[in-house]
Amino acid sequence: MLKKDKVDFIIQKLDEIYPDVSPPLKHNDTYTLLIAVLLSANTTDKSVNRVTPRLFKKANTPKKMSQLDYETIYNIIKPCGLGPAKAKAILELSKILVKKYNSKIPASFEDLESFPGVGHKTASVVMSQAFGIPAFPVDTHVHRLMYRWGLSSGRNVQDTEKQAKRLFPKNKWNKLHLQIVFYGREYCPAKNFNANNCPITSVVGRRSLFK
């Protein structure tokens, strides 16, 4: 199957299974989305959604967050893992937002990636979900599925993002990355995976998966 045919099939199948998608991280605005995505690194969305209500009750704006002490933030977010680094990043980026950006989240990859704890994937999520700017965030699910579907080399997330952007129509990026994440969790997990039970991989997957 040619890559173009694979892409067309994947888009059609994902639209059938997930016609409507919403961001899985609970948030109220762009700032709380940024904090939630930062917290989601190396943990599950469920873990993040369990701690953010308590955190945002304490502080849901850059100014309020910047006025909290490190220990208060750390004790709330600790269940998400990497607590020390994440608490420090949340406190520092909140202070930067207040001082440099008048508490407004900038709609710029360059600005977002300059914040402590914010990498390209986090910035991509905020740009796509908060500002509607085309982006293709690559998490472990997207990276895994792009390789299993024979659409990427699987070498690293940077290559996977480039290949995804080259293959999929730009106007579908923001919806597609969420669809792929949901699909990966439900049909194409990292462990106990059976390609024959996967509606997409069973059709477009790499042959080596069936050996």
Secondary structure, 3 states (H helix, E strand, C coil): CCHHHHHHHHHHHHHHHCCCCCCCCCCCCHHHHHHHHHHCCCCCHHHHHHHHHHHHHHCCCHHHHHCCCHHHHHHHHHHHCCHHHHHHHHHHHHHHHHHHHCCCCCCCHHHHHCCCCCCHHHHHHHHHHCCCCCCCCCCHHHHHHHHHCCCCCCCCHHHHHHHHHHHCCHHHHHHHHHHHHHHHHHCCCCCCCCHHHCCCHHHHCCHHHHC
